[in-house]
């Protein structure tokens, strides 16, 4: 069950990355890095996972 959920998450992440890359640069970040990451005012943030 966990393996299926993980596989679906990985597939969704890959598809989102592929789709978003057609409109601009994509940078994936782990949750732990968010407090110190310097976002540009024009960045578009897309959140995937349990908090999205």
N, CA, C, O and CB atoms as a CASP TS submission, in Angstrom:
PFRMAT TS
TARGET T0000
AUTHOR 0000-0000-0000
METHOD Language model
MODEL 1
PARENT N/A
ATOM      1  N   UNK     1       0.825  -1.191   0.000  1.00  0.00           N
ATOM      2  CA  UNK     1       0.000   0.000   0.000  1.00  0.00           C
ATOM      3  C   UNK     1       0.873   1.261   0.000  1.00  0.00           C
ATOM      4  O   UNK     1       0.669   2.165  -0.811  1.00  0.00           O
ATOM      5  CB  UNK     1      -0.940  -0.005   1.212  1.00  0.00           C
ATOM      6  N   UNK     2       1.842   1.313   0.913  1.00  0.00           N
ATOM      7  CA  UNK     2       2.734   2.473   0.948  1.00  0.00           C
ATOM      8  C   UNK     2       3.497   2.600  -0.366  1.00  0.00           C
ATOM      9  O   UNK     2       3.690   3.701  -0.881  1.00  0.00           O
ATOM     10  CB  UNK     2       3.718   2.365   2.128  1.00  0.00           C
ATOM     11  N   UNK     3       3.933   1.445  -0.907  1.00  0.00           N
ATOM     12  CA  UNK     3       4.687   1.473  -2.157  1.00  0.00           C
ATOM     13  C   UNK     3       3.850   2.055  -3.294  1.00  0.00           C
ATOM     14  O   UNK     3       4.363   2.812  -4.118  1.00  0.00           O
ATOM     15  CB  UNK     3       5.163   0.065  -2.521  1.00  0.00           C
ATOM     16  N   UNK     4       2.565   1.707  -3.342  1.00  0.00           N
ATOM     17  CA  UNK     4       1.682   2.249  -4.380  1.00  0.00           C
ATOM     18  C   UNK     4       1.522   3.760  -4.237  1.00  0.00           C
ATOM     19  O   UNK     4       1.569   4.497  -5.222  1.00  0.00           O
ATOM     20  CB  UNK     4       0.306   1.570  -4.320  1.00  0.00           C
ATOM     21  N   UNK     5       1.336   4.205  -3.007  1.00  0.00           N
ATOM     22  CA  UNK     5       1.189   5.647  -2.759  1.00  0.00           C
ATOM     23  C   UNK     5       2.464   6.389  -3.150  1.00  0.00           C
ATOM     24  O   UNK     5       2.410   7.450  -3.773  1.00  0.00           O
ATOM     25  CB  UNK     5       0.853   5.915  -1.272  1.00  0.00           C
ATOM     26  N   UNK     6       3.599   5.824  -2.783  1.00  0.00           N
ATOM     27  CA  UNK     6       4.888   6.444  -3.109  1.00  0.00           C
ATOM     28  C   UNK     6       5.083   6.497  -4.630  1.00  0.00           C
ATOM     29  O   UNK     6       5.533   7.508  -5.167  1.00  0.00           O
ATOM     30  CB  UNK     6       6.053   5.664  -2.441  1.00  0.00           C
ATOM     31  N   UNK     7       4.746   5.415  -5.307  1.00  0.00           N
ATOM     32  CA  UNK     7       4.870   5.356  -6.763  1.00  0.00           C
ATOM     33  C   UNK     7       3.980   6.410  -7.423  1.00  0.00           C
ATOM     34  O   UNK     7       4.409   7.090  -8.356  1.00  0.00           O
ATOM     35  CB  UNK     7       4.504   3.949  -7.278  1.00  0.00           C
ATOM     36  N   UNK     8       2.751   6.546  -6.944  1.00  0.00           N
ATOM     37  CA  UNK     8       1.843   7.554  -7.504  1.00  0.00           C
ATOM     38  C   UNK     8       2.378   8.964  -7.257  1.00  0.00           C
ATOM     39  O   UNK     8       2.285   9.827  -8.131  1.00  0.00           O
ATOM     40  CB  UNK     8       0.434   7.408  -6.896  1.00  0.00           C
ATOM     41  N   UNK     9       2.934   9.197  -6.072  1.00  0.00           N
ATOM     42  CA  UNK     9       3.511  10.513  -5.767  1.00  0.00           C
ATOM     43  C   UNK     9       4.685  10.810  -6.701  1.00  0.00           C
ATOM     44  O   UNK     9       4.800  11.914  -7.234  1.00  0.00           O
ATOM     45  CB  UNK     9       3.973  10.576  -4.289  1.00  0.00           C
ATOM     46  N   UNK    10       5.547   9.826  -6.891  1.00  0.00           N
ATOM     47  CA  UNK    10       6.696  10.018  -7.782  1.00  0.00           C
ATOM     48  C   UNK    10       6.242  10.304  -9.210  1.00  0.00           C
ATOM     49  O   UNK    10       6.797  11.181  -9.872  1.00  0.00           O
ATOM     50  CB  UNK    10       7.606   8.780  -7.758  1.00  0.00           C
ATOM     51  N   UNK    11       5.247   9.581  -9.683  1.00  0.00           N
ATOM     52  CA  UNK    11       4.720   9.813 -11.029  1.00  0.00           C
ATOM     53  C   UNK    11       4.114  11.209 -11.153  1.00  0.00           C
ATOM     54  O   UNK    11       4.324  11.895 -12.153  1.00  0.00           O
ATOM     55  CB  UNK    11       3.670   8.753 -11.381  1.00  0.00           C
ATOM     56  N   UNK    12       3.370  11.622 -10.143  1.00  0.00           N
ATOM     57  CA  UNK    12       2.760  12.954 -10.167  1.00  0.00           C
ATOM     58  C   UNK    12       3.830  14.039 -10.153  1.00  0.00           C
ATOM     59  O   UNK    12       3.710  15.042 -10.856  1.00  0.00           O
ATOM     60  CB  UNK    12       1.809  13.134  -8.972  1.00  0.00           C
ATOM     61  N   UNK    13       4.865  13.841  -9.363  1.00  0.00           N
ATOM     62  CA  UNK    13       5.963  14.804  -9.297  1.00  0.00           C
ATOM     63  C   UNK    13       6.674  14.906 -10.647  1.00  0.00           C
ATOM     64  O   UNK    13       6.973  16.005 -11.116  1.00  0.00           O
ATOM     65  CB  UNK    13       6.964  14.405  -8.197  1.00  0.00           C
ATOM     66  N   UNK    14       6.938  13.769 -11.261  1.00  0.00           N
ATOM     67  CA  UNK    14       7.595  13.773 -12.570  1.00  0.00           C
ATOM     68  C   UNK    14       6.729  14.455 -13.625  1.00  0.00           C
ATOM     69  O   UNK    14       7.230  15.234 -14.437  1.00  0.00           O
ATOM     70  CB  UNK    14       7.918  12.342 -13.006  1.00  0.00           C
ATOM     71  N   UNK    15       5.445  14.164 -13.613  1.00  0.00           N
ATOM     72  CA  UNK    15       4.545  14.777 -14.597  1.00  0.00           C
ATOM     73  C   UNK    15       4.450  16.287 -14.381  1.00  0.00           C
ATOM     74  O   UNK    15       4.475  17.058 -15.341  1.00  0.00           O
ATOM     75  CB  UNK    15       3.141  14.140 -14.516  1.00  0.00           C
ATOM     76  N   UNK    16       4.341  16.706 -13.120  1.00  0.00           N
ATOM     77  CA  UNK    16       4.271  18.138 -12.820  1.00  0.00           C
ATOM     78  C   UNK    16       5.551  18.840 -13.257  1.00  0.00           C
ATOM     79  O   UNK    16       5.497  19.919 -13.846  1.00  0.00           O
ATOM     80  CB  UNK    16       4.027  18.366 -11.318  1.00  0.00           C
ATOM     81  N   UNK    17       6.691  18.239 -12.975  1.00  0.00           N
ATOM     82  CA  UNK    17       7.973  18.822 -13.371  1.00  0.00           C
ATOM     83  C   UNK    17       8.061  18.952 -14.884  1.00  0.00           C
ATOM     84  O   UNK    17       8.484  19.986 -15.400  1.00  0.00           O
ATOM     85  CB  UNK    17       9.137  17.972 -12.844  1.00  0.00           C
ATOM     86  N   UNK    18       7.665  17.911 -15.587  1.00  0.00           N
ATOM     87  CA  UNK    18       7.697  17.930 -17.055  1.00  0.00           C
ATOM     88  C   UNK    18       6.783  19.024 -17.605  1.00  0.00           C
ATOM     89  O   UNK    18       7.169  19.762 -18.511  1.00  0.00           O
ATOM     90  CB  UNK    18       7.279  16.557 -17.621  1.00  0.00           C
ATOM     91  N   UNK    19       5.588  19.126 -17.064  1.00  0.00           N
ATOM     92  CA  UNK    19       4.632  20.133 -17.529  1.00  0.00           C
ATOM     93  C   UNK    19       5.115  21.543 -17.211  1.00  0.00           C
ATOM     94  O   UNK    19       5.074  22.424 -18.069  1.00  0.00           O
ATOM     95  CB  UNK    19       3.260  19.896 -16.896  1.00  0.00           C
ATOM     96  N   UNK    20       5.571  21.757 -15.979  1.00  0.00           N
ATOM     97  CA  UNK    20       6.022  23.086 -15.573  1.00  0.00           C
ATOM     98  C   UNK    20       7.270  23.525 -16.333  1.00  0.00           C
ATOM     99  O   UNK    20       7.459  24.718 -16.568  1.00  0.00           O
ATOM    100  CB  UNK    20       6.296  23.109 -14.081  1.00  0.00           C
ATOM    101  N   UNK    21       8.117  22.586 -16.717  1.00  0.00           N
ATOM    102  CA  UNK    21       9.337  22.916 -17.454  1.00  0.00           C
ATOM    103  C   UNK    21       9.029  23.513 -18.822  1.00  0.00           C
ATOM    104  O   UNK    21       9.886  24.167 -19.416  1.00  0.00           O
ATOM    105  CB  UNK    21      10.204  21.675 -17.617  1.00  0.00           C
ATOM    106  N   UNK    22       7.829  23.300 -19.326  1.00  0.00           N
ATOM    107  CA  UNK    22       7.474  23.882 -20.622  1.00  0.00           C
ATOM    108  C   UNK    22       7.205  25.379 -20.521  1.00  0.00           C
ATOM    109  O   UNK    22       7.177  26.078 -21.534  1.00  0.00           O
ATOM    110  CB  UNK    22       6.253  23.180 -21.194  1.00  0.00           C
ATOM    111  N   UNK    23       7.007  25.874 -19.293  1.00  0.00           N
ATOM    112  CA  UNK    23       6.731  27.307 -19.134  1.00  0.00           C
ATOM    113  C   UNK    23       7.832  28.057 -18.404  1.00  0.00           C
ATOM    114  O   UNK    23       7.778  29.282 -18.299  1.00  0.00           O
ATOM    115  CB  UNK    23       5.438  27.496 -18.398  1.00  0.00           C
ATOM    116  N   UNK    24       8.832  27.339 -17.897  1.00  0.00           N
ATOM    117  CA  UNK    24       9.919  28.026 -17.207  1.00  0.00           C
ATOM    118  C   UNK    24      10.819  27.072 -16.450  1.00  0.00           C
ATOM    119  O   UNK    24      10.672  25.851 -16.515  1.00  0.00           O
ATOM    120  CB  UNK    24       9.364  29.049 -16.260  1.00  0.00           C
ATOM    121  N   UNK    25      11.750  27.664 -15.734  1.00  0.00           N
ATOM    122  CA  UNK    25      12.710  26.908 -14.940  1.00  0.00           C
ATOM    123  C   UNK    25      12.001  26.242 -13.764  1.00  0.00           C
ATOM    124  O   UNK    25      11.101  26.828 -13.162  1.00  0.00           O
ATOM    125  CB  UNK    25      13.848  27.823 -14.441  1.00  0.00           C
ATOM    126  N   UNK    26      12.410  25.022 -13.440  1.00  0.00           N
ATOM    127  CA  UNK    26      11.822  24.283 -12.321  1.00  0.00           C
ATOM    128  C   UNK    26      12.916  23.998 -11.301  1.00  0.00           C
ATOM    129  O   UNK    26      13.991  23.514 -11.656  1.00  0.00           O
ATOM    130  CB  UNK    26      11.148  22.955 -12.805  1.00  0.00           C
ATOM    131  N   UNK    27      12.643  24.296 -10.043  1.00  0.00           N
ATOM    132  CA  UNK    27      13.564  23.997  -8.949  1.00  0.00           C
ATOM    133  C   UNK    27      12.789  23.234  -7.886  1.00  0.00           C
ATOM    134  O   UNK    27      11.843  23.765  -7.305  1.00  0.00           O
ATOM    135  CB  UNK    27      14.205  25.304  -8.357  1.00  0.00           C
ATOM    136  N   UNK    28      13.181  22.002  -7.630  1.00  0.00           N
ATOM    137  CA  UNK    28      12.522  21.224  -6.588  1.00  0.00           C
ATOM    138  C   UNK    28      13.268  21.412  -5.272  1.00  0.00           C
ATOM    139  O   UNK    28      14.496  21.353  -5.220  1.00  0.00           O
ATOM    140  CB  UNK    28      12.455  19.721  -6.973  1.00  0.00           C
ATOM    141  N   UNK    29      12.500  21.640  -4.214  1.00  0.00           N
ATOM    142  CA  UNK    29      13.087  21.843  -2.890  1.00  0.00           C
ATOM    143  C   UNK    29      12.443  20.907  -1.890  1.00  0.00           C
ATOM    144  O   UNK    29      11.247  20.623  -1.965  1.00  0.00           O
ATOM    145  CB  UNK    29      12.929  23.303  -2.436  1.00  0.00           C
ATOM    146  N   UNK    30      13.234  20.438  -0.964  1.00  0.00           N
ATOM    147  CA  UNK    30      12.689  19.690   0.164  1.00  0.00           C
ATOM    148  C   UNK    30      12.137  20.694   1.170  1.00  0.00           C
ATOM    149  O   UNK    30      12.604  21.831   1.248  1.00  0.00           O
ATOM    150  CB  UNK    30      13.776  18.766   0.819  1.00  0.00           C
ATOM    151  N   UNK    31      11.168  20.275   1.915  1.00  0.00           N
ATOM    152  CA  UNK    31      10.490  21.129   2.895  1.00  0.00           C
ATOM    153  C   UNK    31      11.480  21.789   3.862  1.00  0.00           C
ATOM    154  O   UNK    31      11.297  22.945   4.245  1.00  0.00           O
ATOM    155  CB  UNK    31       9.464  20.311   3.682  1.00  0.00           C
ATOM    156  N   UNK    32      12.514  21.064   4.250  1.00  0.00           N
ATOM    157  CA  UNK    32      13.474  21.581   5.230  1.00  0.00           C
ATOM    158  C   UNK    32      14.239  22.798   4.718  1.00  0.00           C
ATOM    159  O   UNK    32      14.740  23.595   5.512  1.00  0.00           O
ATOM    160  CB  UNK    32      14.456  20.492   5.613  1.00  0.00           C
ATOM    161  N   UNK    33      14.332  22.945   3.404  1.00  0.00           N
ATOM    162  CA  UNK    33      15.099  24.052   2.821  1.00  0.00           C
ATOM    163  C   UNK    33      14.287  25.325   2.627  1.00  0.00           C
ATOM    164  O   UNK    33      14.861  26.387   2.384  1.00  0.00           O
ATOM    165  CB  UNK    33      15.665  23.631   1.503  1.00  0.00           C
ATOM    166  N   UNK    34      12.985  25.241   2.728  1.00  0.00           N
ATOM    167  CA  UNK    34      12.141  26.410   2.459  1.00  0.00           C
ATOM    168  C   UNK    34      12.457  27.635   3.310  1.00  0.00           C
ATOM    169  O   UNK    34      12.457  28.745   2.776  1.00  0.00           O
ATOM    170  CB  UNK    34      10.719  26.041   2.665  1.00  0.00           C
ATOM    171  N   UNK    35      12.730  27.491   4.616  1.00  0.00           N
ATOM    172  CA  UNK    35      12.975  28.700   5.424  1.00  0.00           C
ATOM    173  C   UNK    35      14.195  29.511   4.987  1.00  0.00           C
ATOM    174  O   UNK    35      14.266  30.711   5.252  1.00  0.00           O
ATOM    175  CB  UNK    35      13.145  28.312   6.862  1.00  0.00           C
ATOM    176  N   UNK    36      15.153  28.868   4.321  1.00  0.00           N
ATOM    177  CA  UNK    36      16.374  29.584   3.950  1.00  0.00           C
ATOM    178  C   UNK    36      16.492  29.840   2.450  1.00  0.00           C
ATOM    179  O   UNK    36      17.467  30.445   2.004  1.00  0.00           O
ATOM    180  CB  UNK    36      17.574  28.812   4.418  1.00  0.00           C
ATOM    181  N   UNK    37      15.525  29.392   1.676  1.00  0.00           N
ATOM    182  CA  UNK    37      15.588  29.580   0.221  1.00  0.00           C
ATOM    183  C   UNK    37      15.200  31.009  -0.130  1.00  0.00           C
ATOM    184  O   UNK    37      14.225  31.543   0.400  1.00  0.00           O
ATOM    185  CB  UNK    37      14.660  28.571  -0.511  1.00  0.00           C
ATOM    186  N   UNK    38      15.961  31.622  -1.018  1.00  0.00           N
ATOM    187  CA  UNK    38      15.680  32.994  -1.436  1.00  0.00           C
ATOM    188  C   UNK    38      14.831  32.980  -2.707  1.00  0.00           C
ATOM    189  O   UNK    38      15.322  32.680  -3.795  1.00  0.00           O
ATOM    190  CB  UNK    38      16.999  33.783  -1.667  1.00  0.00           C
ATOM    191  N   UNK    39      13.569  33.306  -2.548  1.00  0.00           N
ATOM    192  CA  UNK    39      12.656  33.357  -3.682  1.00  0.00           C
ATOM    193  C   UNK    39      12.726  34.725  -4.343  1.00  0.00           C
ATOM    194  O   UNK    39      12.905  35.739  -3.669  1.00  0.00           O
ATOM    195  CB  UNK    39      11.215  33.046  -3.240  1.00  0.00           C
ATOM    196  N   UNK    40      12.586  34.750  -5.648  1.00  0.00           N
ATOM    197  CA  UNK    40      12.511  35.993  -6.409  1.00  0.00           C
ATOM    198  C   UNK    40      11.050  36.437  -6.416  1.00  0.00           C
ATOM    199  O   UNK    40      10.157  35.590  -6.422  1.00  0.00           O
ATOM    200  CB  UNK    40      13.066  35.812  -7.877  1.00  0.00           C
ATOM    201  N   UNK    41      10.787  37.729  -6.414  1.00  0.00           N
ATOM    202  CA  UNK    41       9.393  38.210  -6.397  1.00  0.00           C
ATOM    203  C   UNK    41       8.526  37.677  -7.538  1.00  0.00           C
ATOM    204  O   UNK    41       7.304  37.612  -7.405  1.00  0.00           O
ATOM    205  CB  UNK    41       9.385  39.707  -6.446  1.00  0.00           C
ATOM    206  N   UNK    42       9.145  37.298  -8.654  1.00  0.00           N
ATOM    207  CA  UNK    42       8.351  36.796  -9.781  1.00  0.00           C
ATOM    208  C   UNK    42       8.263  35.269  -9.827  1.00  0.00           C
ATOM    209  O   UNK    42       7.663  34.712 -10.746  1.00  0.00           O
ATOM    210  CB  UNK    42       8.938  37.301 -11.077  1.00  0.00           C
ATOM    211  N   UNK    43       8.851  34.594  -8.847  1.00  0.00           N
ATOM    212  CA  UNK    43       8.777  33.128  -8.806  1.00  0.00           C
ATOM    213  C   UNK    43       7.336  32.674  -8.624  1.00  0.00           C
ATOM    214  O   UNK    43       6.546  33.317  -7.934  1.00  0.00           O
ATOM    215  CB  UNK    43       9.658  32.568  -7.671  1.00  0.00           C
ATOM    216  N   UNK    44       7.019  31.574  -9.245  1.00  0.00           N
ATOM    217  CA  UNK    44       5.718  30.931  -9.068  1.00  0.00           C
ATOM    218  C   UNK    44       5.959  29.667  -8.255  1.00  0.00           C
ATOM    219  O   UNK    44       6.788  28.835  -8.624  1.00  0.00           O
ATOM    220  CB  UNK    44       5.023  30.608 -10.454  1.00  0.00           C
ATOM    221  N   UNK    45       5.241  29.523  -7.160  1.00  0.00           N
ATOM    222  CA  UNK    45       5.436  28.398  -6.252  1.00  0.00           C
ATOM    223  C   UNK    45       4.334  27.374  -6.471  1.00  0.00           C
ATOM    224  O   UNK    45       3.150  27.709  -6.459  1.00  0.00           O
ATOM    225  CB  UNK    45       5.457  28.870  -4.778  1.00  0.00           C
ATOM    226  N   UNK    46       4.733  26.120  -6.672  1.00  0.00           N
ATOM    227  CA  UNK    46       3.793  25.011  -6.802  1.00  0.00           C
ATOM    228  C   UNK    46       4.147  24.002  -5.722  1.00  0.00           C
ATOM    229  O   UNK    46       5.292  23.559  -5.639  1.00  0.00           O
ATOM    230  CB  UNK    46       3.841  24.362  -8.241  1.00  0.00           C
ATOM    231  N   UNK    47       3.186  23.640  -4.905  1.00  0.00           N
ATOM    232  CA  UNK    47       3.424  22.726  -3.791  1.00  0.00           C
ATOM    233  C   UNK    47       2.769  21.388  -4.093  1.00  0.00           C
ATOM    234  O   UNK    47       1.595  21.326  -4.461  1.00  0.00           O
ATOM    235  CB  UNK    47       2.883  23.313  -2.460  1.00  0.00           C
ATOM    236  N   UNK    48       3.539  20.320  -3.935  1.00  0.00           N
ATOM    237  CA  UNK    48       3.029  18.962  -4.103  1.00  0.00           C
ATOM    238  C   UNK    48       3.280  18.187  -2.823  1.00  0.00           C
ATOM    239  O   UNK    48       4.272  18.423  -2.134  1.00  0.00           O
ATOM    240  CB  UNK    48       3.692  18.255  -5.320  1.00  0.00           C
ATOM    241  N   UNK    49       2.396  17.275  -2.505  1.00  0.00           N
ATOM    242  CA  UNK    49       2.606  16.415  -1.351  1.00  0.00           C
ATOM    243  C   UNK    49       1.513  16.566  -0.329  1.00  0.00           C
ATOM    244  O   UNK    49       0.434  17.083  -0.620  1.00  0.00           O
ATOM    245  CB  UNK    49       3.930  16.706  -0.718  1.00  0.00           C
ATOM    246  N   UNK    50       1.799  16.109   0.875  1.00  0.00           N
ATOM    247  CA  UNK    50       0.784  16.044   1.920  1.00  0.00           C
ATOM    248  C   UNK    50       0.233  17.400   2.328  1.00  0.00           C
ATOM    249  O   UNK    50      -0.894  17.472   2.818  1.00  0.00           O
ATOM    250  CB  UNK    50       1.346  15.367   3.117  1.00  0.00           C
ATOM    251  N   UNK    51       0.982  18.471   2.145  1.00  0.00           N
ATOM    252  CA  UNK    51       0.516  19.801   2.547  1.00  0.00           C
ATOM    253  C   UNK    51      -0.084  20.589   1.391  1.00  0.00           C
ATOM    254  O   UNK    51      -0.487  21.739   1.564  1.00  0.00           O
ATOM    255  CB  UNK    51       1.656  20.585   3.148  1.00  0.00           C
ATOM    256  N   UNK    52      -0.144  19.988   0.239  1.00  0.00           N
ATOM    257  CA  UNK    52      -0.652  20.710  -0.937  1.00  0.00           C
ATOM    258  C   UNK    52      -2.123  20.458  -1.154  1.00  0.00           C
ATOM    259  O   UNK    52      -2.707  20.988  -2.098  1.00  0.00           O
ATOM    260  CB  UNK    52       0.118  20.312  -2.181  1.00  0.00           C
TER
END
